Amino acid sequence: MGDSDASAGGDVTRLLRQMSAGDEDARRRVYTALYDEIRAVAGRVHARLGSARDSLQTTALIHEAFVKLAGADPVSWQGRAHFLAVSARAMRQVLVDHHRARTADKRGGGHARVPLDDLADAYESRSEGLLDLDAQLTRLALVDPVAATLVDLHFFGGLPVHVAADAVGVSRRTGERLLQFARAWLRKALS
């Protein structure tokens, strides 16, 4: 990481602390500073979801996630990776809420398919969709909250394993092991 990257990361961390204290200008500046990165995360989420993304566009997903973050209880932000992690979880919640709303009026509540990396084999063999994946991730969080958070960060947030592991406070190696466990657990739960 170059000096300007480290400086930019320090600026974001400082702004996140100010945002935690209720500084609305800091909130605007954080969103501006991280918007392109959040947009890239949202684009990766959309690419993974395929037809399950319904009609919600990337920009709408980002804005709804930011609204969800703004309306949430105050968070003591630990840094850029933590903010991106919480943003990824907010995007997942927005997508699930949007999908539920779209299917609520339809007979049978047709489920869309959601292929996700190496969960695709188990997932593709069934017709479950975003709601089923969300339910299983919620169950996984009861078994192993760190593993579930890593899935959110890595699959929904698009963060590399080492960044996701750092965000939850574990080593890269532990993060890789937890993701292997989560993949196996989800594969079994979805099959």
Buried (B, 14 or more C-beta within 10 A) or exposed (E): EEEEEEEBBEBBBEBBBBBBEEBEEBBEBBBEBBEEBBBEBBBBBBEBBEEBBBEBEBEEBBBBBBEBBEEEEEEEBBBBBBBBBBBBBBBBBBBBBBBEEBBEEEEEEEBBBBBBEEBEEBBBEEEBBBBBBBBBBEEBBEEBEBBBBBBBBBBBBBBEBEBBBBBBEBEBEBBBBBBEBBBEBBBEBBE
